[in-house]
């Protein structure tokens, strides 16, 4: 085993605390497990907390395959001012009066529910979007005026959870948002303030789900750092469920062929809803052997062909073989 190879191959969900960056979390997982190959999917801002999916060992190769197109958040939106970063970390750039209606829960409930739908959203200037080969936030920090193009996003669900009025009269809306990939909650807060005749910024953010992965499946960083690899068998994610592809168990002969990259018959697969059928044309299928995910292959013609193999096997399939 090479230095920095722990032999651990899995997916983890970390309940990222507010403060460290997503890259910082990756570094702490590396040290906790003694594994250099660690990566993450779906970046969270340092000030945000919640679900961050992490790949370990050969599990890093699954990160680009995960279906994380939808995410859900709880957020607090504070009215009265905008900031340079559209959240509480930035400098105040605009101050506006706050109409009394923004302190009314009935009005707020409807205003939040009206957010549902498709829209063209301009991302925050302080974001990781690349502009001519340079991150937008780097340009903004250097004093450049950054103008990003609007992106089409979807808000699938929006609910008011609570409305608080702070001692100085500032209304703060606690909302639940279920959104498409690429949606910036900071931009939602900024644009909501403008649309309601005031100004607003994101005061607090917590991601409660990423794709099908929720907080209930998450590990605390402190817990992982104190107990290390002993947590993996019981607390790693099921890669079959995380990927969401149909799966197929391999016979010994098929497993030998798969290990060598030789095509196998398409056969029958089990879908996430439990139904059994043949894989569809171009569909990806998870391949299992001895309780490990050993490959993700694609249906082409009457066969499955290699898309990606995991020679060590990725753990966490819940005993499905």
Residue pairs with C-beta under 8 A, 6 or more apart in sequence:
1 7
4 34
4 35
4 36
4 37
5 35
5 36
5 37
5 57
6 33
6 34
6 35
6 56
6 57
6 229
7 57
7 312
8 33
8 35
8 56
8 57
8 229
8 232
8 315
9 56
9 57
9 58
9 59
9 310
9 312
9 313
9 314
9 315
10 55
10 56
10 57
10 59
10 232
10 236
10 237
10 239
10 314
10 315
10 316
11 53
11 54
11 55
11 56
11 59
11 62
11 236
11 237
11 239
11 242
11 314
11 316
12 29
12 53
12 54
12 55
12 56
12 59
12 219
12 224
12 232
12 235
12 236
12 237
13 51
13 52
13 53
13 54
13 210
13 213
13 217
13 218
13 219
13 237
14 25
14 29
14 51
14 52
14 53
14 54
14 218
14 219
14 220
14 221
14 224
15 49
15 50
15 51
15 52
15 215
15 218
15 219
15 220
15 221
16 22
16 25
16 44
16 48
16 49
16 50
16 51
16 52
16 221
17 49
17 221
18 46
18 47
18 48
18 49
19 46
19 47
20 28
20 46
21 46
22 40
22 43
22 44
22 52
23 40
24 46
25 40
25 52
25 54
25 221
26 38
26 39
26 40
26 54
28 221
28 224
28 225
29 35
29 38
29 54
29 56
29 221
29 224
30 36
30 38
31 225
32 224
32 225
32 228
33 56
33 224
33 228
33 229
33 232
34 228
34 229
35 56
35 57
37 56
37 57
37 58
37 60
38 54
38 55
38 56
38 60
39 54
39 55
39 60
39 63
40 52
40 53
40 54
40 55
40 63
41 53
41 54
41 55
41 63
41 64
41 66
41 68
41 210
42 51
42 52
42 53
42 68
42 71
42 207
42 210
43 128
44 50
44 52
44 207
45 87
45 205
46 89
47 87
47 88
47 89
47 204
47 205
48 205
48 206
48 207
49 205
49 206
49 207
50 73
50 205
50 206
50 207
50 208
50 215
51 207
51 208
51 209
51 210
51 213
51 214
51 215
51 218
52 207
52 210
53 63
53 66
53 68
53 210
53 211
53 213
53 237
53 242
55 61
55 62
55 63
57 312
57 314
58 310
58 311
58 312
58 313
58 314
59 239
59 314
61 308
61 310
62 239
62 242
62 243
62 296
62 314
65 243
65 284
65 296
65 308
66 211
66 242
66 243
67 211
67 212
67 243
67 244
68 181
68 210
68 211
68 213
69 180
69 181
69 211
70 156
70 178
70 179
70 180
70 181
70 211
71 178
71 179
71 181
71 183
71 207
71 209
71 210
71 211
72 157
72 176
72 177
72 178
72 179
72 207
72 208
72 209
73 176
73 177
73 179
73 185
73 205
73 206
73 207
73 208
74 161
74 174
74 175
74 176
74 177
74 205
74 206
74 208
75 174
75 175
75 177
75 185
75 188
75 189
75 202
75 204
75 205
75 206
76 172
76 173
76 174
76 175
76 202
76 203
76 204
76 205
77 172
77 173
77 175
77 188
77 189
77 192
77 193
77 200
77 201
77 202
77 203
78 88
78 170
78 171
78 172
78 200
78 201
78 202
78 203
79 98
79 102
79 170
79 171
79 172
79 173
79 193
79 196
79 198
79 199
79 200
80 95
80 96
80 97
80 98
80 170
80 198
80 199
80 200
81 92
81 93
81 94
81 95
81 96
81 199
81 200
81 201
82 92
82 93
82 94
82 190
82 193
82 199
82 200
82 201
83 89
83 90
83 91
83 92
83 93
83 201
84 90
84 91
84 93
84 125
84 126
84 140
85 124
85 125
85 126
85 186
86 124
86 126
86 184
86 186
86 187
86 189
86 190
86 201
86 202
87 186
87 189
87 201
87 202
87 203
87 205
88 201
88 202
88 203
88 204
90 126
90 201
94 199
95 199
96 193
96 197
96 198
96 199
97 198
98 169
98 170
98 171
98 198
99 196
99 197
99 198
101 107
101 196
102 108
102 171
102 196
102 198
103 163
103 165
103 169
103 171
105 160
105 163
108 160
108 163
108 171
108 173
109 160
111 192
111 196
112 158
112 159
112 160
112 173
112 175
113 158
113 159
113 160
114 158
115 155
115 158
115 177
115 188
115 192
116 155
116 156
116 157
116 158
117 154
117 155
118 152
118 153
118 154
119 152
119 153
119 154
119 155
120 150
120 151
120 152
120 153
121 150
121 151
121 152
121 153
121 183
121 184
121 187
121 188
121 191
122 148
122 149
122 150
122 151
122 187
123 129
123 136
123 148
123 151
123 184
123 187
124 136
124 184
124 186
124 187
124 190
125 136
125 137
125 139
125 140
125 146
125 148
126 136
126 137
126 140
126 141
127 136
127 137
127 148
127 184
128 135
128 136
128 137
129 135
129 136
129 148
130 136
131 139
131 146
131 148
136 146
136 148
139 146
140 146
151 182
153 179
153 180
153 182
153 183
154 179
154 180
154 183
155 177
155 178
155 179
155 180
155 183
155 188
156 178
156 179
156 180
157 176
157 177
157 178
158 175
158 176
158 177
158 178
159 175
159 176
160 173
160 174
160 175
161 174
161 175
161 176
162 173
162 174
163 171
163 172
163 173
163 174
164 171
164 172
164 174
165 171
165 172
166 172
172 203
176 208
177 185
177 188
179 185
179 188
185 202
185 205
186 201
186 202
186 205
188 202
189 200
189 201
189 202
190 200
190 201
190 202
192 200
193 199
193 200
193 201
194 200
208 214
208 215
209 215
211 242
211 244
212 241
212 242
212 244
213 237
213 242
217 237
219 231
219 235
223 231
224 231
232 315
233 315
236 315
236 316
237 316
238 316
238 317
238 318
239 286
239 293
239 314
239 316
239 317
240 247
240 286
240 288
240 293
240 317
240 318
240 320
241 272
243 284
243 286
243 296
244 272
245 283
245 284
245 285
245 286
245 296
246 269
246 270
246 271
246 272
246 277
246 279
246 283
246 285
246 286
247 269
247 270
247 285
247 286
247 287
247 288
247 320
248 267
248 268
248 269
248 270
248 279
248 285
248 286
248 287
248 288
248 304
249 288
249 289
249 320
249 321
250 258
250 264
250 287
250 288
250 289
250 294
254 264
255 289
255 294
257 263
257 264
258 264
258 287
258 289
258 294
258 295
258 297
258 306
258 309
259 294
259 309
259 311
261 306
261 309
263 303
263 304
263 305
263 306
264 297
264 303
264 304
265 302
265 303
265 304
266 278
266 279
266 299
266 302
266 303
266 304
267 278
267 279
267 304
268 276
268 277
268 278
269 276
269 277
269 278
269 279
269 285
270 276
271 277
278 299
279 285
279 299
279 304
280 299
281 299
281 300
282 298
282 299
282 300
283 298
283 299
284 296
284 297
284 298
284 307
285 296
285 297
285 298
285 299
285 304
286 293
286 295
286 296
287 293
287 294
287 295
287 296
287 297
287 304
288 294
288 317
288 320
288 321
289 313
289 321
290 313
290 321
291 315
291 317
291 319
291 320
291 321
292 310
292 313
292 314
292 315
292 317
293 310
293 313
293 314
293 316
293 317
294 309
294 310
294 311
294 313
294 314
295 306
295 307
295 308
295 309
295 310
296 307
296 308
297 304
297 305
297 306
297 307
298 304
298 305
298 307
